[in-house]
Amino acid sequence: MKKFLLITLLSTCAIFASQSAKEILKDNGCMACHSISGIKKAPPFDRIARRNSRRSADPRGEIINSIKNGSEGKYPMFSDTKMPAFSYLTNEQLNTLADWIMDLAPTNLGRGMGRGRGMGRGMGRGMM
């Protein structure tokens, strides 16, 4: 019985000891440059999720690498912005952030008929 209680207590402590993505973002000042969906000094997290979902075979790994080692030049609109390395973050924190960012990716990432300009098959004239 004591062994069971000890295991339960340690598991509970481990769960509460881990930080949420929003806490990690706040503690490291990420929101000073990034936003969730709006434009600031750096690309918004939803755009990061969408880009990595479309272009990378390992989107989570790509995001973790960018956070851990820094990033520059991936987004033309933000070419003059350099993201610093956050190499001191733990693997748990990096995975938490990558999971949170990837949860923002749209679920329908099909290639579609349009040319990425929001025109689709209706050519922007309200046709369905």
C-alpha positions in Angstrom: 0.0 0.0 0.0 2.8 2.4 0.8 4.5 1.7 -2.5 1.3 2.5 -4.3 0.8 5.8 -2.5 4.4 6.7 -3.2 4.1 6.0 -6.9 0.8 8.0 -7.0 2.3 10.9 -5.1 5.4 11.0 -7.4 3.2 10.8 -10.5 1.0 13.6 -9.3 4.0 15.8 -8.5 5.5 15.2 -12.0 2.2 16.2 -13.6 1.9 19.5 -11.6 5.6 20.3 -12.0 5.4 20.5 -15.8 4.7 23.9 -17.3 2.0 24.7 -19.7 2.9 26.1 -23.1 1.5 29.5 -22.2 3.6 29.6 -19.1 6.7 28.8 -21.1 5.9 31.4 -23.7 5.3 34.0 -20.9 8.4 33.1 -18.9 10.7 33.4 -22.0 9.2 36.5 -23.5 8.0 34.8 -26.7 4.9 36.9 -27.0 7.0 40.1 -27.3 7.7 39.1 -30.9 5.1 36.4 -31.7 1.4 36.3 -31.5 -1.0 33.5 -31.9 -2.6 34.7 -35.1 -1.8 38.4 -35.7 1.3 40.1 -37.1 4.0 41.4 -34.8 7.8 41.4 -35.2 7.9 37.6 -35.9 5.6 35.2 -37.6 2.4 34.2 -35.6 2.3 30.7 -34.2 -0.6 29.6 -36.4 1.4 30.5 -39.5 4.5 28.6 -38.1 2.3 25.6 -37.6 0.7 25.8 -41.1 4.1 26.3 -42.8 5.8 23.4 -41.0 2.8 21.1 -41.6 3.0 21.7 -45.3 6.7 21.8 -45.9 8.4 19.5 -43.4 8.4 15.7 -43.0 9.0 16.3 -39.3 7.2 19.5 -38.4 7.5 19.1 -34.6 11.3 18.4 -35.0 11.6 21.5 -37.2 9.9 23.7 -34.7 12.0 22.3 -31.8 15.1 22.9 -33.8 14.2 26.5 -34.5 13.4 27.2 -30.8 16.5 25.4 -29.5 19.0 26.8 -32.1 17.4 30.0 -33.2 16.1 30.8 -36.7 16.5 33.3 -39.5 15.2 33.8 -43.0 12.5 31.1 -43.0 9.7 33.6 -43.5 10.3 36.3 -46.2 8.0 38.8 -44.6 10.2 38.6 -41.4 13.6 38.3 -43.2 15.1 41.1 -41.1 14.1 39.3 -37.8 16.4 36.8 -36.2 15.0 34.5 -33.5 17.5 33.9 -30.7 18.4 30.4 -29.5 16.6 29.1 -26.5 19.0 26.3 -25.9 18.5 26.3 -22.1 14.9 25.0 -22.5 14.4 21.4 -21.4 13.3 18.7 -23.8 10.0 18.6 -22.0 9.5 22.3 -22.5 10.5 22.1 -26.2 8.0 19.2 -26.7 5.3 21.1 -24.9 5.8 24.2 -27.1 6.0 22.1 -30.3 2.8 20.2 -29.5 1.0 23.5 -28.7 2.1 25.2 -31.9 1.2 22.2 -34.0 -2.2 22.1 -32.5 -2.8 25.5 -34.2 -2.3 23.9 -37.7 -5.4 23.7 -39.8 -6.6 20.1 -40.2 -7.4 20.4 -43.9 -4.0 20.9 -45.6 -5.0 19.6 -49.0 -3.3 21.1 -52.0 -6.7 22.2 -53.5 -7.2 23.9 -56.9 -6.3 27.4 -56.0 -2.9 29.1 -56.2 -2.7 30.1 -52.5 -4.5 33.4 -53.1 -7.8 32.4 -51.5 -9.5 32.3 -54.9 -10.2 28.5 -55.2 -12.3 27.4 -58.0 -14.8 30.3 -57.8 -12.1 32.8 -58.9 -13.0 35.1 -56.0 -16.5 35.9 -57.3 -18.6 34.4 -54.6 -19.2 31.2 -56.6 -19.6 28.0 -54.7 
